[in-house]
Amino acid sequence: MITETAALIPASPGTTRQLTRHVWGKGNPGPRVHVQAALHADEMPGAIVAWHLMGLLDRAEAEGRIMGEIGVVPLANPIGLGQWVQNKPQGRQDLDSMRNFNRGYPDLAALLGDDLDWRLTDDPAQNLTLIRQAFLAALDRAPVQGEVDDLRLRLMRWSAVADHVLDLHCDHVALLHFYASGLRPADTDLFGRATGAALALVQDVSGGNAFDEAHTAPWRDLALRYGDRHPIPPGCFSTTVEYRGQADVADATAATDAARLMAFLGAIGAVRGEPAPAHPPAPEYPLGGAAEAFAPQGGIVTWVHAPGAMVTAGETVAHVSDPVTRRRLPVPAPTTALMFRREMSPSCLAGQSLCHVAGHDILRQGHLL
């Protein structure tokens, strides 16, 4: 294992932060995998999974079983990690700009412009290499406007050449689930079977250019542009993994999750000698079929159903009580679907989103995040 660091540009005089990546199998010919955790720096379940995963990778390396190149960024957001208000972490958004740390990643296909017009060939493997080289060159010349932009670009430089990108997150209170594009369905199926996820939310373009989509949408866009003339392979499987809820931080659970990630790494050939994935595929739902239930008034939320419940349209999933007016109102399910996540706070504002359910019917279009 080798350790690499990248210093971010200072946000103000006398300050500096750095990113750290640990790499197993540097330069190996097998699949390249990028794993990162805590991009939303107040989400620790993925970070403790990464901790246990690194121990398993150490053992695999000592036994000579690392076949690919596996990079792990265990804490991917040093900016957010330093943002605390009244002893509470505030790591989801940059407090200066209020931009979400997991939105607005570079559009690699747009950055390339016409760079590939005269370089692509009839060999998909050669095109894969050419495109990845072009991605890195485009990232190197991309403008940097502040520390947050530098963070995004440096993470992308580490991940843009990977075959598989795993971004470890969590929700408020939730089932284990993940987001993926439709670009590589066999990998989506495999990842669900390895992790035991309760569901997968699949969408080619969900809007906002989150970290995972910044690695899949460019391959889709390049195939649409050049595919009638040159073979463009689906160059990356990328996923955002929601490791349940923010309070789900426990060594036993994380160790199990890390072992399941090792099963995935074994199945794609990055590590040998791992047990095969042992779970059924995750049920897949379109992200456009995920709908929200909203608070009918401000007040105190009491839940009728928990994540994992199948609910029918109009069924009460929670109540919101206003002790001042003594009025209690039901929160109806927006459609017949699986309730997979809810908010953590027991209080709410009027009109606030309280939970999400996932169904097979497309209910939303456009910006889905």
N, C-alpha and C positions, 0 to 999 in steps of 0.2 A: 504494500500500500504506500502510495506517495500522497503528500498533502500539498495543495496549491492554494495560494491566496491571491486576491485581487483587491487593491485599495480603491475605494470609491473617491471621486473628486470631493474635496471638502465643501460642505454647505456653508461654512462660515470660517473665518480665520481661527486657527488654533484647534480645529476639530478634524478628526479623520475616522473613518470606519472601513472595515474590510470584510469581504466574503471569503469563506473557506470551503474548499472542496477536497474530499478524500477520494482517491482513485485506486481501484483494484484492477490489475491486468492492463496497465497502460500500454497501448500499442498492440494488444492482442488482436488477432484477425477475426475473432468472433463478433457477435452483435455488440453494438455500443448502446449503453443504457444510461440515461440521466435520471437520477432520483433527487427530489428536493422536498423539504418540509418547512412549514411555518412561514410561507410567503405571506399569509395573513398571520402576523406575529403574535396574535392573541389566541392562536389555535395550536395547542400542544399535543393532542393525540397523535398526529402524524410525526411529530418530532421524536416522541418516545418510541414509535415504531422504527424510525430511522436509527435510533440508538441501538436497538436490538438487532436490526438488520446489519449494521456495521460489525457487530460481534460475530454474526454468522458468516459474513464475508471474510473476516479475519481467519476464521477456522477453515473455510473453503480454500483460502489462499495458502494457508500452511499445509494443506493436504494436496495442493496442486490441482485444484478443481476449477479455477477461474479460466474460462475459455474466451470470454469477451472482455470488453473494457467497461467497467461499471463505476460511474462517478456519483457520489452522494454529497449533496449540499445540505447538511443537517439543519441549519438555520439560515434560510434563504433571504432574510430581511433584517439586516442589522439596524436599519433606520427605524422600522416599526418596533423592534425589540426595545429601543430606548424611549418609546413614547408611553409614558405613564401619567395618569391624572388621578390624584387622590388614591394612590395605591392600587389602581386598576389599569391593566394594560389596554392600550388603544392602538392595536396593531393592524387593523383592517384597512385604514385609510391614512394617507399622509396628512398629518395635522396642519401642515402649511397650506397645501392646495386642496385638501379634502378629496383628492383622487384616490380611488381604490387601488391598492397595490397589485391587484390581479386583473387589471383592465389596461387597455391602451398599449399593448405590446406592439413592436414594429410589425408592419405588414410586409413580410419578406418578399412576396411576389411584386408588390408595388415598388419596393426599394430596388429591385433588380432592373426595373424599366425594360429596356431593349437589350440588356447585356447578353441574353442567351440566343438572340435571333440567328446568329451565324455560327453558333458553337455546338448546338445539339446534334446528335448522331442518330443512327438507327439501332443503337445498342442501349437497351434500358439500363444496364449496369453502369455503362460509361456515362450516361446522362445523369444517373444518381450522383456519381462523383462530381461531375461538372456543376450540377445545381448546388450541391453542398458547398463546394468551393466558392461559388458565386454568392451564396448566402453569407459566408464569413466575410468576403470582401465588401459586401454591401453593409454589413453591420459595422465594419471598421471605419467606413466613411460616413456613417449616419451621424447627424448632429447630436450633441449632448447638451441638453438644457437643464442642468441641475443634477443634484445627487440622485433623485428618484429615476430620472432618465438613465443615468449611468448604471444604476442597479439593474434596470430592465435589460440594458444592452449587454452587460457582463454576464448575466444569467443566460441570455440568448446565445452568446458566443460559446458557452460551455455546452449548450443543449442542441443547437441548430444542426449538428452533424450526427445526432443520435438516431438510432433505429427505433428506440422506445423511450418515451419521456413520461415519468410518473411524478405527478405533483400532488403531494400529500396534504390534505386539508381536513377540516371537520365542520360540522354544522352546529346549531344550537343544541337541539335534542333530536336525534335522528337515527335511522337505520344506516348500516354500512351500505353506501351506494357510490356509484361513480358516473362520470360524464365522459362521453367519447363521441367521435365523429363516425359517420358511416363509411369512412375511407378504407378501413381494414377490419371487416366484420369477423374474420377468423380470430384476430387478436382480441377483439372485444369479447367474443365467446370464451376464449382461453383465459382472459383476465378474470372474468366472472367465475369460471370454474376453479381458478387458483385461489381467489380471495374469499369465496363464499359470500359475495355481496348479495344483498337482498334485491337490488334492482340496478339497471343501467339506464341512464337517460341519454339518448342518442340523437344527435343533430349535427349536420354538416357545418352550418353557420348559425351560431346562436347570438352573435352580436357582442360588441365590446372588446373583441380581440383579447380574451383572457389568455393566460400563459399556455394552456393546453392547445387552444385553437390556433394560436400563433405558429404552431408546429404542424398543423394538419391543413388548414385552409390554403397555405401557399401551394402545396402539392396539388390540391384540387384546382386552384386557379391556373396553375401552369399546365395542367392536363387539359383544361378547357381552352387554353390559348394555343397550345402546341400539339395536342394529342392527335389531331388529324394528319400531322406531318411527322411527328417524332414520338416514340414511346416514352411516356412519363410515368415512372412507377409511383405507387403510393408510398412515399419515402419514409413516413414516420407514423407509428402508433403513439398517440399521446392521450393521456387521461388525467382528469382531476378526480382524486379519490377522497371521498368524504368519510373519514373514520369516525362515524357515529357523532356524538355530541361533545361539546367543549369540556364537560366534566368527566368524560370517559378516558381518563388517564390512569392506567394501571399496568404494572409490569407483566402480569400474567396474560392479559388481553393483548398487549403490545407484542409480547414474545410470540404468541400464536400468529398474530398478523404478520410479523416479520418472517416467520417460517413459511407462511403462505406466499409472501412475495418471493422467497427463495424458490418455491415450487414454480412460480411463474418464470423466474430467471432460468431455472433448469429446463422448462418446457421450450423456451425460445433459444436455448443453446448457449446462454451466457455463462452458465455454471453447469458442471456435470455432477452426476451422483445425487441429485435431489429427488425426493418422492414426487410422483406425478400429481397434478392437480386432482383433488379428491371431492369436488363439489359439483352439483348440477350447474348449468349455465345460469347466469343472472337473468331474470325476466327483463326484457327490453321494452322501454316505453319511449315514444317520441318526446323530446323536450317540450315541443309545442303542446303536448297533452298534459303537462304539469300545470295545475291551476292553484290559485291561492284562495284562502278563506280570510275574510277581513272582519275586523272588529266593528260591530254596529254602533258602539259607543265607547267612550273611555271608561276604564274601571279595572276591576280585578278579574283575572281570567281563571276559570276552573275548567279542567278538561274532562270531557266524557270519554274520549278515545285517545289512545297513545299511538305513536308511530308503529306501524305494522298492522293497523286495523284496516280492513276493507270497509269502506263507507259508501252509502248510496246518496245520490243527488238529493239535497234538501235535508238530509239527516243531520241532527245536531251533533257537532263534534266538540263543542265547548259552550260555556256560558260566560257572559261578561256582566258583572254586577256593579252597579253604582250605589254605594252605601248612602250617598247624600239624598238622591231621589228615591232610593229603595226600589229601583227598577232593575230587573234582570232580563237580559235579552239573549236569545240563542244565537250561535254561530253556525250557519248551515253549511254543509259540504257543497262545493260548487258543482260537483259532478260525481258520478259513480266511479270510484277509483281507490287506489292504495294510498293511505296517509303515510308519508315517509319522513316528514320532518315537521317540527313546530318550533315556535319561539321559546326561549328559556325564561324570560321575565314573567312573573305572575301579574304584572300590571301592563296596561296598554293605553294607547291613545285611540280616539275615534278614527276609523278608517285604516288602522294599521293592519298590515299583513300578519296573520297569526300562524298559519300553517300552509303546507303544500300537499297536494294529493297528485298522484300520477295515474293517468288513464291512457287508453289507446286512441281515443278520439282527439284529433287536432283541434285545439281551442284557441291557440294564439299563433300569431305570425310576427315576423320582424325581430325586434330586440327582445330576446327571451330570457336574459339574465337579470 
